[in-house]
Each structure stands twice: as C-alpha cells, then as structure tokens.
Amino acid sequence: MLSQLDRINIAKRIAKELPNGASINLGVGIPTLIPDYLDDKKVDLHSENGLLGMGPTPDEENINMDLISASKKPITMAEGAALFDSSDSFVMIRGGHIDIAVMGALQIDQYGEIANWAIPGKDILGVGGAMDLVAGAKKIIIASSHTAKDGKPKFVSKLTFPSSGNGRADMLVTEHAVFKFTENGPYLVEQLSDLSIDELKEITGADFTYKNTAIK
C-alpha cells in the first residue's frame, strides 16, 4: 500500500506535466492531491461532481463540506470558478472540452489501455466517469501504485480486467517510475525511487525501453 508521502510524490510529479491554461479533470484518489502542488501554474481544474476551478485544500477553519472533490474531500474554489450539475460536467467531458484527465487504474497495458472500473468476481463502486473520460479527454495521465495490494503488477502486457474504453493513456506515474506510451511501446522516462532497473523489471508485468535499449 502506498504511503501518504508516495501519494504526494506522484501528485507532485504529475503537476509538473500540466501546462498553463489547460482544463484538467482530476479523478478519485491521488489526482485530488494535485491542487496543493501546482505552485504558480494557472490551470482550470475540473471535477465530475460539478466544478470547474478547483482550488487547494482549505485549512481546518475554512472547511465547507458542501465543497468537495471527487474523493469527497474538502476543497476550495479558485477565483472565477463555476458550480454546475454533474450532468453538465459530463457534457463537458463528452464534448471534448477536457484537455487532460488524471485518473487511477486497476491495470494498464503496454499500449496504454486502461482498466479502472471492475475486478472480475469482486464488487466495487462501478464505472463512474472513467469510460467518458477515456473517450473524451484529449490526454490521459494515470496516477497509480506500481503494484496491487496482492503484490501483482498493475502495469501488464495484456489486460485481464475489463477495459475502460478505446482511449489510451499517454503517461503512467507510479511511486517508482514515470512511463510514456509511444508508437514503439512504453518508455521509461524517469525513476522516482531507489529501485534498480532489475528490481523495477521484477515488479513490472510489461516490457519497456530505457535509453533506447529494450528491457525484458
């Protein structure tokens, strides 16, 4: 299980990838930490429960539980923010108005295909906005632990969980590494922990390249 420091480090790393002026949907979990680590960036943070213009976490004296993120955590509203019905939020998503979606995953394969809504044989919350975001967002970044609770890799050669749709992730950020998905397959951009390449290979279920050299 990820420590809070690991979760924060993933959020900080993804925050570096977000360009000024972008409309960005933040999914449940790690993505909702991102507003606290944007520094001076000017972006429009979108939440599927009906908000455009999400601000950082409030201090305890200013918590208003009528203002919450997709993870039901207290948030603030940035200057010029707008509140609207959740159905309108999905109109924005389906209409192609979201530049970047940051979401979690149960699995992601070597082509960037995502599974994040169902585990065969287990009951979980359901699809949520995943399928809409996979189809509607212009770019997808996955924020995830490198392995599941049972120690199995989440980054796999082929999905064994139901796919979330035809859209593909552009980037995967875990506590150990940053991968980008290219026409030539996944590429290790950056290591974020002290694991060696061999140790990283052992906990990764897909082949990837590193410094233009295939690692298998």
CYANA upper distance limits for C-alpha pairs under 8 A (distance plus 0.5 A):
  1 MET  CA    145 SER  CA      8.15
  1 MET  CA    148 ALA  CA      8.27
  1 MET  CA    149 LYS  CA      6.67
  2 LEU  CA      6 ASP  CA      6.33
  2 LEU  CA      7 ARG  CA      6.98
  2 LEU  CA    145 SER  CA      7.02
  2 LEU  CA    175 GLU  CA      8.36
  3 SER  CA      7 ARG  CA      6.89
  4 GLN  CA      8 ILE  CA      6.65
  5 LEU  CA      9 ASN  CA      6.60
  6 ASP  CA     10 ILE  CA      6.78
  6 ASP  CA    175 GLU  CA      6.09
  7 ARG  CA     11 ALA  CA      6.81
  7 ARG  CA     30 ILE  CA      6.45
  7 ARG  CA    175 GLU  CA      7.84
  8 ILE  CA     12 LYS  CA      6.58
  8 ILE  CA     30 ILE  CA      8.10
  8 ILE  CA     33 LEU  CA      7.35
  9 ASN  CA     13 ARG  CA      6.65
  9 ASN  CA    175 GLU  CA      7.62
 10 ILE  CA     14 ILE  CA      6.77
 10 ILE  CA     30 ILE  CA      8.02
 10 ILE  CA    143 ALA  CA      7.24
 10 ILE  CA    173 VAL  CA      6.84
 10 ILE  CA    174 THR  CA      6.72
 10 ILE  CA    175 GLU  CA      6.55
 11 ALA  CA     15 ALA  CA      6.63
 11 ALA  CA     30 ILE  CA      6.88
 11 ALA  CA     31 PRO  CA      6.86
 11 ALA  CA     33 LEU  CA      6.50
 11 ALA  CA     34 ILE  CA      5.54
 11 ALA  CA     37 TYR  CA      7.80
 11 ALA  CA    143 ALA  CA      8.13
 12 LYS  CA     16 LYS  CA      7.23
 12 LYS  CA     34 ILE  CA      7.12
 12 LYS  CA     37 TYR  CA      6.19
 12 LYS  CA     38 LEU  CA      8.21
 13 ARG  CA     17 GLU  CA      7.75
 13 ARG  CA    173 VAL  CA      8.18
 14 ILE  CA     18 LEU  CA      7.47
 14 ILE  CA     34 ILE  CA      8.09
 14 ILE  CA    141 ILE  CA      8.40
 14 ILE  CA    143 ALA  CA      8.39
 14 ILE  CA    173 VAL  CA      7.72
 15 ALA  CA     34 ILE  CA      6.66
 15 ALA  CA     37 TYR  CA      6.99
 15 ALA  CA     38 LEU  CA      6.23
 16 LYS  CA     38 LEU  CA      8.18
 18 LEU  CA     22 ALA  CA      7.67
 18 LEU  CA     43 VAL  CA      8.31
 19 PRO  CA     41 LYS  CA      8.08
 19 PRO  CA     43 VAL  CA      7.78
 20 ASN  CA     41 LYS  CA      6.23
 20 ASN  CA     42 LYS  CA      5.56
 20 ASN  CA     43 VAL  CA      5.85
 21 GLY  CA     42 LYS  CA      6.40
 21 GLY  CA     43 VAL  CA      5.35
 21 GLY  CA     44 ASP  CA      7.32
 22 ALA  CA     43 VAL  CA      5.72
 22 ALA  CA     44 ASP  CA      6.63
 22 ALA  CA     99 ASP  CA      6.45
 22 ALA  CA    100 ILE  CA      7.85
 23 SER  CA     43 VAL  CA      6.76
 23 SER  CA     44 ASP  CA      5.20
 23 SER  CA     45 LEU  CA      6.49
 23 SER  CA     46 HIS  CA      7.29
 23 SER  CA     97 HIS  CA      7.93
 23 SER  CA     98 ILE  CA      5.80
 23 SER  CA     99 ASP  CA      5.70
 23 SER  CA    100 ILE  CA      7.05
 24 ILE  CA     43 VAL  CA      7.79
 24 ILE  CA     44 ASP  CA      6.61
 24 ILE  CA     45 LEU  CA      5.42
 24 ILE  CA     46 HIS  CA      6.10
 24 ILE  CA     98 ILE  CA      6.46
 24 ILE  CA     99 ASP  CA      6.41
 24 ILE  CA    100 ILE  CA      5.27
 24 ILE  CA    101 ALA  CA      6.18
 24 ILE  CA    102 VAL  CA      7.89
 25 ASN  CA     45 LEU  CA      6.41
 25 ASN  CA     46 HIS  CA      4.95
 25 ASN  CA     47 SER  CA      6.20
 25 ASN  CA     48 GLU  CA      7.92
 25 ASN  CA     98 ILE  CA      7.19
 25 ASN  CA    100 ILE  CA      6.83
 25 ASN  CA    101 ALA  CA      5.18
 25 ASN  CA    102 VAL  CA      6.67
 26 LEU  CA     31 PRO  CA      5.70
 26 LEU  CA     32 THR  CA      6.32
 26 LEU  CA     45 LEU  CA      7.46
 26 LEU  CA     46 HIS  CA      6.84
 26 LEU  CA     47 SER  CA      6.46
 26 LEU  CA     70 ALA  CA      8.11
 26 LEU  CA    101 ALA  CA      6.72
 26 LEU  CA    102 VAL  CA      5.68
 26 LEU  CA    103 MET  CA      6.97
 27 GLY  CA     31 PRO  CA      6.12
 27 GLY  CA     32 THR  CA      7.09
 27 GLY  CA     47 SER  CA      7.76
 27 GLY  CA     48 GLU  CA      8.41
 27 GLY  CA     70 ALA  CA      6.72
 27 GLY  CA     71 SER  CA      8.20
 27 GLY  CA    101 ALA  CA      7.96
 27 GLY  CA    102 VAL  CA      6.46
 27 GLY  CA    103 MET  CA      5.21
 27 GLY  CA    104 GLY  CA      7.55
 28 VAL  CA     32 THR  CA      6.87
 28 VAL  CA     69 SER  CA      8.44
 28 VAL  CA     70 ALA  CA      5.80
 28 VAL  CA     71 SER  CA      5.36
 28 VAL  CA    103 MET  CA      7.30
 28 VAL  CA    104 GLY  CA      7.65
 29 GLY  CA     33 LEU  CA      8.12
 29 GLY  CA     71 SER  CA      6.50
 29 GLY  CA    104 GLY  CA      7.68
 30 ILE  CA     34 ILE  CA      8.01
 30 ILE  CA    103 MET  CA      8.43
 30 ILE  CA    104 GLY  CA      7.90
 30 ILE  CA    143 ALA  CA      6.99
 30 ILE  CA    144 SER  CA      8.09
 31 PRO  CA    102 VAL  CA      6.45
 31 PRO  CA    103 MET  CA      6.75
 31 PRO  CA    104 GLY  CA      8.14
 31 PRO  CA    143 ALA  CA      7.26
 32 THR  CA     69 SER  CA      7.30
 32 THR  CA     70 ALA  CA      7.93
 32 THR  CA     71 SER  CA      7.52
 33 LEU  CA     37 TYR  CA      8.06
 34 ILE  CA     38 LEU  CA      7.19
 35 PRO  CA     45 LEU  CA      8.45
 35 PRO  CA     54 MET  CA      7.88
 35 PRO  CA     55 GLY  CA      6.51
 35 PRO  CA     56 PRO  CA      5.29
 35 PRO  CA     57 THR  CA      7.93
 36 ASP  CA     55 GLY  CA      8.41
 36 ASP  CA     56 PRO  CA      5.38
 36 ASP  CA     57 THR  CA      7.03
 44 ASP  CA     52 LEU  CA      6.80
 44 ASP  CA     53 GLY  CA      5.61
 44 ASP  CA     54 MET  CA      7.69
 45 LEU  CA     51 LEU  CA      8.46
 45 LEU  CA     52 LEU  CA      6.16
 45 LEU  CA     53 GLY  CA      5.53
 45 LEU  CA     54 MET  CA      5.58
 45 LEU  CA     55 GLY  CA      8.20
 46 HIS  CA     50 GLY  CA      8.27
 46 HIS  CA     51 LEU  CA      6.17
 46 HIS  CA     52 LEU  CA      4.92
 46 HIS  CA     53 GLY  CA      6.81
 46 HIS  CA     54 MET  CA      7.04
 47 SER  CA     51 LEU  CA      5.72
 47 SER  CA     52 LEU  CA      7.04
 47 SER  CA     54 MET  CA      8.06
 47 SER  CA     69 SER  CA      7.01
 47 SER  CA     70 ALA  CA      6.66
 47 SER  CA     89 SER  CA      8.00
 48 GLU  CA     70 ALA  CA      7.21
 48 GLU  CA     86 SER  CA      6.58
 48 GLU  CA     89 SER  CA      5.94
 48 GLU  CA     90 PHE  CA      7.14
 48 GLU  CA    129 GLY  CA      7.71
 49 ASN  CA     69 SER  CA      7.94
 49 ASN  CA     70 ALA  CA      6.77
 49 ASN  CA     85 ASP  CA      7.83
 49 ASN  CA     86 SER  CA      5.33
 49 ASN  CA     89 SER  CA      7.44
 50 GLY  CA     83 LEU  CA      6.16
 50 GLY  CA     84 PHE  CA      5.37
 50 GLY  CA     85 ASP  CA      5.77
 50 GLY  CA     86 SER  CA      5.08
 50 GLY  CA     87 SER  CA      8.34
 50 GLY  CA     88 ASP  CA      7.73
 50 GLY  CA     89 SER  CA      5.83
 51 LEU  CA     81 ALA  CA      7.79
 51 LEU  CA     82 ALA  CA      6.31
 51 LEU  CA     83 LEU  CA      5.22
 51 LEU  CA     84 PHE  CA      6.78
 51 LEU  CA     89 SER  CA      7.89
 52 LEU  CA     81 ALA  CA      6.12
 52 LEU  CA     82 ALA  CA      5.83
 52 LEU  CA     83 LEU  CA      7.20
 53 GLY  CA     77 MET  CA      6.37
 53 GLY  CA     78 ALA  CA      5.71
 53 GLY  CA     79 GLU  CA      7.89
 53 GLY  CA     80 GLY  CA      7.45
 53 GLY  CA     81 ALA  CA      4.71
 53 GLY  CA     82 ALA  CA      6.96
 54 MET  CA     75 ILE  CA      7.41
 54 MET  CA     76 THR  CA      6.64
 54 MET  CA     77 MET  CA      5.43
 54 MET  CA     78 ALA  CA      6.26
 54 MET  CA     81 ALA  CA      7.54
 55 GLY  CA     75 ILE  CA      6.74
 55 GLY  CA     76 THR  CA      5.12
 55 GLY  CA     77 MET  CA      5.27
 55 GLY  CA     78 ALA  CA      5.36
 56 PRO  CA     75 ILE  CA      6.49
 56 PRO  CA     76 THR  CA      6.30
 56 PRO  CA     77 MET  CA      8.37
 57 THR  CA     74 PRO  CA      6.84
 57 THR  CA     75 ILE  CA      5.25
 57 THR  CA     76 THR  CA      6.65
 58 PRO  CA     62 ASN  CA      6.28
 58 PRO  CA     63 ILE  CA      6.30
 58 PRO  CA     74 PRO  CA      7.38
 58 PRO  CA     75 ILE  CA      6.39
 58 PRO  CA     76 THR  CA      6.46
 59 ASP  CA     63 ILE  CA      7.04
 63 ILE  CA     74 PRO  CA      6.67
 63 ILE  CA     75 ILE  CA      8.03
 64 ASN  CA     68 ILE  CA      8.46
 64 ASN  CA     74 PRO  CA      7.05
 64 ASN  CA     75 ILE  CA      8.31
 65 MET  CA     73 LYS  CA      8.31
 65 MET  CA     74 PRO  CA      6.30
 67 LEU  CA     74 PRO  CA      6.38
 67 LEU  CA     75 ILE  CA      6.28
 67 LEU  CA     76 THR  CA      7.28
 68 ILE  CA     72 LYS  CA      5.48
 68 ILE  CA     73 LYS  CA      5.56
 68 ILE  CA     74 PRO  CA      5.00
 68 ILE  CA     75 ILE  CA      5.82
 69 SER  CA     73 LYS  CA      5.84
 69 SER  CA     74 PRO  CA      6.96
 69 SER  CA     75 ILE  CA      6.78
 77 MET  CA     81 ALA  CA      6.35
 84 PHE  CA     88 ASP  CA      6.98
 84 PHE  CA     89 SER  CA      7.59
 85 ASP  CA     89 SER  CA      7.04
 86 SER  CA     90 PHE  CA      6.98
 87 SER  CA     91 VAL  CA      6.89
 88 ASP  CA     92 MET  CA      6.95
 89 SER  CA     93 ILE  CA      7.05
 90 PHE  CA     94 ARG  CA      6.44
 90 PHE  CA    129 GLY  CA      8.42
 90 PHE  CA    132 ASP  CA      8.01
 91 VAL  CA     95 GLY  CA      6.23
 92 MET  CA     96 GLY  CA      7.05
 92 MET  CA     97 HIS  CA      5.85
 92 MET  CA     98 ILE  CA      7.41
 93 ILE  CA     97 HIS  CA      6.42
 93 ILE  CA     98 ILE  CA      6.29
 93 ILE  CA    132 ASP  CA      7.10
 93 ILE  CA    133 LEU  CA      6.72
 93 ILE  CA    136 GLY  CA      5.96
 93 ILE  CA    137 ALA  CA      7.10
 94 ARG  CA    132 ASP  CA      6.66
 94 ARG  CA    133 LEU  CA      7.96
 94 ARG  CA    135 ALA  CA      7.91
 94 ARG  CA    136 GLY  CA      5.49
 94 ARG  CA    137 ALA  CA      8.49
 95 GLY  CA    136 GLY  CA      7.24
 96 GLY  CA    136 GLY  CA      5.50
 96 GLY  CA    137 ALA  CA      6.51
 96 GLY  CA    138 LYS  CA      7.56
 97 HIS  CA    136 GLY  CA      8.28
 97 HIS  CA    137 ALA  CA      7.81
 98 ILE  CA    136 GLY  CA      7.67
 98 ILE  CA    137 ALA  CA      5.58
 98 ILE  CA    138 LYS  CA      7.05
 99 ASP  CA    137 ALA  CA      6.25
 99 ASP  CA    138 LYS  CA      5.46
 99 ASP  CA    139 LYS  CA      6.61
100 ILE  CA    137 ALA  CA      6.28
100 ILE  CA    138 LYS  CA      6.40
100 ILE  CA    139 LYS  CA      5.14
100 ILE  CA    140 ILE  CA      6.14
100 ILE  CA    141 ILE  CA      7.79
101 ALA  CA    133 LEU  CA      7.11
101 ALA  CA    134 VAL  CA      8.49
101 ALA  CA    137 ALA  CA      6.41
101 ALA  CA    138 LYS  CA      8.34
101 ALA  CA    139 LYS  CA      6.81
101 ALA  CA    140 ILE  CA      5.40
101 ALA  CA    141 ILE  CA      6.74
102 VAL  CA    140 ILE  CA      6.49
102 VAL  CA    141 ILE  CA      5.31
102 VAL  CA    142 ILE  CA      6.28
102 VAL  CA    143 ALA  CA      7.28
103 MET  CA    140 ILE  CA      8.13
103 MET  CA    141 ILE  CA      7.04
103 MET  CA    142 ILE  CA      5.67
103 MET  CA    143 ALA  CA      6.39
104 GLY  CA    116 ASN  CA      7.29
104 GLY  CA    142 ILE  CA      5.93
104 GLY  CA    143 ALA  CA      5.55
104 GLY  CA    144 SER  CA      5.91
105 ALA  CA    114 ILE  CA      7.05
105 ALA  CA    115 ALA  CA      6.50
105 ALA  CA    116 ASN  CA      4.91
105 ALA  CA    117 TRP  CA      8.47
105 ALA  CA    142 ILE  CA      7.14
105 ALA  CA    143 ALA  CA      7.81
105 ALA  CA    144 SER  CA      6.68
105 ALA  CA    154 LYS  CA      8.33
106 LEU  CA    114 ILE  CA      8.32
106 LEU  CA    115 ALA  CA      6.15
106 LEU  CA    116 ASN  CA      5.22
106 LEU  CA    117 TRP  CA      7.96
106 LEU  CA    119 ILE  CA      8.46
106 LEU  CA    148 ALA  CA      8.14
106 LEU  CA    154 LYS  CA      6.76
106 LEU  CA    161 PHE  CA      8.37
107 GLN  CA    114 ILE  CA      6.59
107 GLN  CA    115 ALA  CA      5.59
107 GLN  CA    116 ASN  CA      7.10
107 GLN  CA    154 LYS  CA      5.03
107 GLN  CA    155 PHE  CA      6.40
107 GLN  CA    156 VAL  CA      7.41
107 GLN  CA    159 LEU  CA      7.08
107 GLN  CA    161 PHE  CA      7.62
108 ILE  CA    112 GLY  CA      6.37
108 ILE  CA    113 GLU  CA      6.09
108 ILE  CA    114 ILE  CA      5.13
108 ILE  CA    115 ALA  CA      6.67
108 ILE  CA    154 LYS  CA      6.74
108 ILE  CA    155 PHE  CA      5.55
108 ILE  CA    156 VAL  CA      6.66
108 ILE  CA    159 LEU  CA      7.27
109 ASP  CA    113 GLU  CA      5.90
109 ASP  CA    114 ILE  CA      7.27
109 ASP  CA    155 PHE  CA      6.23
109 ASP  CA    156 VAL  CA      5.27
109 ASP  CA    157 SER  CA      5.63
109 ASP  CA    158 LYS  CA      5.76
109 ASP  CA    159 LEU  CA      6.30
109 ASP  CA    206 ALA  CA      7.74
110 GLN  CA    155 PHE  CA      7.75
110 GLN  CA    156 VAL  CA      6.84
110 GLN  CA    157 SER  CA      5.65
110 GLN  CA    158 LYS  CA      7.53
110 GLN  CA    181 PHE  CA      8.07
110 GLN  CA    185 GLY  CA      6.89
110 GLN  CA    186 PRO  CA      6.49
110 GLN  CA    206 ALA  CA      6.47
110 GLN  CA    207 ASP  CA      7.80
110 GLN  CA    208 PHE  CA      8.38
111 TYR  CA    168 ARG  CA      7.65
111 TYR  CA    181 PHE  CA      7.07
111 TYR  CA    182 THR  CA      8.50
111 TYR  CA    185 GLY  CA      6.86
111 TYR  CA    186 PRO  CA      7.63
112 GLY  CA    168 ARG  CA      5.30
112 GLY  CA    169 ALA  CA      5.12
112 GLY  CA    170 ASP  CA      7.25
112 GLY  CA    171 MET  CA      8.34
112 GLY  CA    181 PHE  CA      6.67
113 GLU  CA    159 LEU  CA      8.30
113 GLU  CA    163 SER  CA      7.59
113 GLU  CA    164 SER  CA      8.33
113 GLU  CA    165 GLY  CA      8.15
113 GLU  CA    166 ASN  CA      7.66
113 GLU  CA    167 GLY  CA      7.31
113 GLU  CA    168 ARG  CA      5.39
113 GLU  CA    169 ALA  CA      6.92
114 ILE  CA    159 LEU  CA      8.39
114 ILE  CA    163 SER  CA      6.33
114 ILE  CA    164 SER  CA      6.21
114 ILE  CA    165 GLY  CA      7.81
114 ILE  CA    167 GLY  CA      8.44
114 ILE  CA    168 ARG  CA      7.31
114 ILE  CA    169 ALA  CA      7.59
115 ALA  CA    159 LEU  CA      7.66
115 ALA  CA    161 PHE  CA      6.45
115 ALA  CA    162 PRO  CA      6.24
115 ALA  CA    163 SER  CA      5.01
115 ALA  CA    164 SER  CA      5.58
116 ASN  CA    127 VAL  CA      8.24
116 ASN  CA    130 ALA  CA      7.68
116 ASN  CA    162 PRO  CA      8.49
116 ASN  CA    163 SER  CA      7.94
116 ASN  CA    164 SER  CA      6.80
117 TRP  CA    124 ILE  CA      8.21
117 TRP  CA    125 LEU  CA      8.26
117 TRP  CA    126 GLY  CA      6.14
117 TRP  CA    127 VAL  CA      5.22
117 TRP  CA    128 GLY  CA      8.03
117 TRP  CA    130 ALA  CA      7.66
117 TRP  CA    162 PRO  CA      8.07
117 TRP  CA    164 SER  CA      7.27
118 ALA  CA    122 LYS  CA      8.05
118 ALA  CA    123 ASP  CA      8.12
118 ALA  CA    124 ILE  CA      7.06
118 ALA  CA    126 GLY  CA      7.07
118 ALA  CA    127 VAL  CA      7.76
118 ALA  CA    161 PHE  CA      7.26
118 ALA  CA    162 PRO  CA      6.87
119 ILE  CA    123 ASP  CA      7.92
119 ILE  CA    124 ILE  CA      8.06
119 ILE  CA    161 PHE  CA      6.36
119 ILE  CA    162 PRO  CA      7.92
120 PRO  CA    161 PHE  CA      7.04
120 PRO  CA    162 PRO  CA      8.31
127 VAL  CA    131 MET  CA      7.48
129 GLY  CA    133 LEU  CA      6.65
130 ALA  CA    134 VAL  CA      6.56
130 ALA  CA    164 SER  CA      6.95
131 MET  CA    135 ALA  CA      6.75
131 MET  CA    164 SER  CA      5.73
131 MET  CA    165 GLY  CA      6.25
132 ASP  CA    136 GLY  CA      6.31
133 LEU  CA    137 ALA  CA      5.80
134 VAL  CA    140 ILE  CA      7.74
134 VAL  CA    164 SER  CA      7.48
134 VAL  CA    165 GLY  CA      6.70
134 VAL  CA    166 ASN  CA      7.65
134 VAL  CA    167 GLY  CA      5.37
134 VAL  CA    168 ARG  CA      7.56
135 ALA  CA    165 GLY  CA      7.26
135 ALA  CA    166 ASN  CA      7.26
135 ALA  CA    167 GLY  CA      5.83
139 LYS  CA    169 ALA  CA      7.50
139 LYS  CA    170 ASP  CA      6.84
140 ILE  CA    168 ARG  CA      7.57
140 ILE  CA    169 ALA  CA      5.20
140 ILE  CA    170 ASP  CA      6.01
140 ILE  CA    171 MET  CA      7.35
141 ILE  CA    169 ALA  CA      6.36
141 ILE  CA    170 ASP  CA      6.43
141 ILE  CA    171 MET  CA      5.35
141 ILE  CA    172 LEU  CA      6.41
141 ILE  CA    173 VAL  CA      8.08
142 ILE  CA    169 ALA  CA      7.30
142 ILE  CA    171 MET  CA      6.68
142 ILE  CA    172 LEU  CA      5.19
142 ILE  CA    173 VAL  CA      6.61
143 ALA  CA    172 LEU  CA      6.76
143 ALA  CA    173 VAL  CA      5.67
143 ALA  CA    174 THR  CA      6.67
144 SER  CA    172 LEU  CA      8.02
144 SER  CA    173 VAL  CA      6.91
144 SER  CA    174 THR  CA      5.64
144 SER  CA    175 GLU  CA      8.17
145 SER  CA    154 LYS  CA      8.16
145 SER  CA    174 THR  CA      5.66
145 SER  CA    175 GLU  CA      6.64
146 HIS  CA    153 PRO  CA      6.88
146 HIS  CA    154 LYS  CA      6.44
146 HIS  CA    155 PHE  CA      7.51
146 HIS  CA    174 THR  CA      5.81
146 HIS  CA    175 GLU  CA      7.07
146 HIS  CA    176 HIS  CA      7.41
146 HIS  CA    203 ILE  CA      8.05
146 HIS  CA    204 THR  CA      8.11
147 THR  CA    151 GLY  CA      5.86
147 THR  CA    152 LYS  CA      5.89
147 THR  CA    153 PRO  CA      4.92
147 THR  CA    154 LYS  CA      5.59
147 THR  CA    155 PHE  CA      8.23
147 THR  CA    203 ILE  CA      7.58
148 ALA  CA    152 LYS  CA      5.94
148 ALA  CA    153 PRO  CA      6.82
148 ALA  CA    154 LYS  CA      6.63
152 LYS  CA    203 ILE  CA      7.91
153 PRO  CA    203 ILE  CA      6.24
153 PRO  CA    204 THR  CA      5.91
153 PRO  CA    205 GLY  CA      6.03
154 LYS  CA    204 THR  CA      7.99
154 LYS  CA    205 GLY  CA      7.85
155 PHE  CA    204 THR  CA      6.33
155 PHE  CA    205 GLY  CA      6.08
155 PHE  CA    206 ALA  CA      6.73
156 VAL  CA    204 THR  CA      7.29
156 VAL  CA    205 GLY  CA      4.67
156 VAL  CA    206 ALA  CA      5.17
157 SER  CA    205 GLY  CA      6.42
157 SER  CA    206 ALA  CA      4.84
157 SER  CA    207 ASP  CA      7.64
159 LEU  CA    163 SER  CA      7.81
169 ALA  CA    181 PHE  CA      7.59
170 ASP  CA    180 LYS  CA      6.34
170 ASP  CA    181 PHE  CA      5.82
170 ASP  CA    182 THR  CA      8.26
171 MET  CA    178 VAL  CA      7.73
171 MET  CA    179 PHE  CA      6.15
171 MET  CA    180 LYS  CA      4.95
171 MET  CA    181 PHE  CA      6.58
172 LEU  CA    178 VAL  CA      6.27
172 LEU  CA    179 PHE  CA      5.61
172 LEU  CA    180 LYS  CA      6.93
173 VAL  CA    177 ALA  CA      6.53
173 VAL  CA    178 VAL  CA      5.08
173 VAL  CA    179 PHE  CA      7.01
174 THR  CA    178 VAL  CA      6.97
175 GLU  CA    192 LEU  CA      6.85
175 GLU  CA    193 SER  CA      7.28
176 HIS  CA    191 GLN  CA      6.41
176 HIS  CA    192 LEU  CA      5.25
176 HIS  CA    193 SER  CA      5.26
176 HIS  CA    194 ASP  CA      8.30
176 HIS  CA    195 LEU  CA      7.72
176 HIS  CA    200 LEU  CA      8.21
177 ALA  CA    188 LEU  CA      7.69
177 ALA  CA    189 VAL  CA      8.07
177 ALA  CA    190 GLU  CA      6.14
177 ALA  CA    191 GLN  CA      4.82
177 ALA  CA    192 LEU  CA      5.48
177 ALA  CA    193 SER  CA      7.56
178 VAL  CA    188 LEU  CA      6.58
178 VAL  CA    189 VAL  CA      5.93
178 VAL  CA    190 GLU  CA      5.58
178 VAL  CA    191 GLN  CA      6.88
178 VAL  CA    192 LEU  CA      7.84
179 PHE  CA    186 PRO  CA      6.79
179 PHE  CA    187 TYR  CA      5.89
179 PHE  CA    188 LEU  CA      5.08
179 PHE  CA    189 VAL  CA      5.90
179 PHE  CA    190 GLU  CA      7.72
180 LYS  CA    186 PRO  CA      6.13
180 LYS  CA    187 TYR  CA      5.77
180 LYS  CA    188 LEU  CA      7.14
180 LYS  CA    189 VAL  CA      7.13
181 PHE  CA    185 GLY  CA      6.27
181 PHE  CA    186 PRO  CA      4.93
181 PHE  CA    187 TYR  CA      6.79
182 THR  CA    186 PRO  CA      6.45
182 THR  CA    187 TYR  CA      7.66
185 GLY  CA    208 PHE  CA      7.26
185 GLY  CA    209 THR  CA      8.22
186 PRO  CA    207 ASP  CA      7.97
186 PRO  CA    208 PHE  CA      5.49
186 PRO  CA    209 THR  CA      6.99
187 TYR  CA    208 PHE  CA      5.95
187 TYR  CA    209 THR  CA      5.33
187 TYR  CA    210 TYR  CA      6.55
188 LEU  CA    208 PHE  CA      7.14
188 LEU  CA    209 THR  CA      6.57
188 LEU  CA    210 TYR  CA      5.74
188 LEU  CA    211 LYS  CA      8.43
189 VAL  CA    210 TYR  CA      7.96
191 GLN  CA    195 LEU  CA      8.46
195 LEU  CA    199 GLU  CA      6.20
195 LEU  CA    200 LEU  CA      6.57
196 SER  CA    200 LEU  CA      6.64
197 ILE  CA    201 LYS  CA      6.66
198 ASP  CA    202 GLU  CA      6.89
199 GLU  CA    203 ILE  CA      7.31
200 LEU  CA    204 THR  CA      6.78
201 LYS  CA    205 GLY  CA      8.17
201 LYS  CA    215 ILE  CA      8.12
201 LYS  CA    216 LYS  CA      7.85
207 ASP  CA    214 ALA  CA      7.96
207 ASP  CA    215 ILE  CA      6.57
207 ASP  CA    216 LYS  CA      5.81
208 PHE  CA    214 ALA  CA      6.69
208 PHE  CA    215 ILE  CA      6.19
208 PHE  CA    216 LYS  CA      7.74
209 THR  CA    213 THR  CA      5.86
209 THR  CA    214 ALA  CA      4.87
209 THR  CA    215 ILE  CA      6.06
210 TYR  CA    214 ALA  CA      6.96
210 TYR  CA    215 ILE  CA      7.46
